[in-house]
Amino acid sequence: LKGLVWIVGAGPGDPELITLKGLRLLSEADLVVYAGSLINPEILRHCKEDAQVLDSSKMTLEEQVRVMADRAGKGLKVVRLHTGDPSLYGAIGEQIRALEALGVQCRIVPGVSSLQGAAAALGIEYTVPGVTQTLVCTRLPGRTPVPPKEDLRVYASTGATLALFLSSNMGDEAAKLCMEGGLSPDTPAAWVYRATWPDQRVGRARLGELGQRMKAEHVSHQALIIVGRCLEESRSSLLYDPAFTHMYRKPGHRDPEGDGN
Ligand code: SAH
């Protein structure tokens, strides 16, 4: 066999949050394999009428690999749609290795992650001058273990913004570990359920009440937990402080990273 499989980030939910490249590939594909529970079916309207469109949640990994390798080997266009961006908890490694073992190349097209969808829903930036310049994406251990050195308490102790994936049924445990790591129970926290979907829901709570509040709101899956002072400091960013402008944004000064920070 030979050929090519495109691994495409579909975005977090809103069907308009796919890249132009992802959309073009999707609309040209002969075979599309998508993650049933997490991909907005609206996005599949862009598939060709005669495209074969398969829900991966009803297939084993071997079945997925076999059908993708078969079509790619016949020179057909194959798209594997992943939720959000494939680089975050996408579990694409196994697939890529299995496809490559059959001589099939994989190429990745990035997507908008729920990480970014959640920030937009909250109206915040994760990196706020004078508060934190670091964002940690992590999770609590589940079926997939987390290396012991990456214990949540370690990151909580830094005061960096924390974004917790795959942990929304463990709000209590997450908050407990953050506080054991040294964050005060007053630290602002939030959850975003189904960011960018029509039924998106956002909630905010102090860390000390996070678990209880999430339970009361029945948030147990498809949510991100965000912890950190960025949640209340975003809107008073130093960027808009005249002193900051004076010090760092002299006329003609261009930020080397081009991000204005
Ligand atoms: N690659 C995906 C993440 C897959 S792991 C991405 O970039 O977003 C699945 C976890 O991501 C879920 O448990 C949840 O924590 C988070 N997630 C995925 N989609 C989400 C959404 N629309 N809103 C909030 N969290 C989401």
Residues whose N, C-alpha, C, O or C-beta is under 5 A from the ligand:
A	BS01	SAH	P12 G13 T83 G84 D85 P86 L88 Y89 G90 S113 S114 L115 L164 F165 L166 S167 V192 Y193 R194 A195 Q222 A223 L224
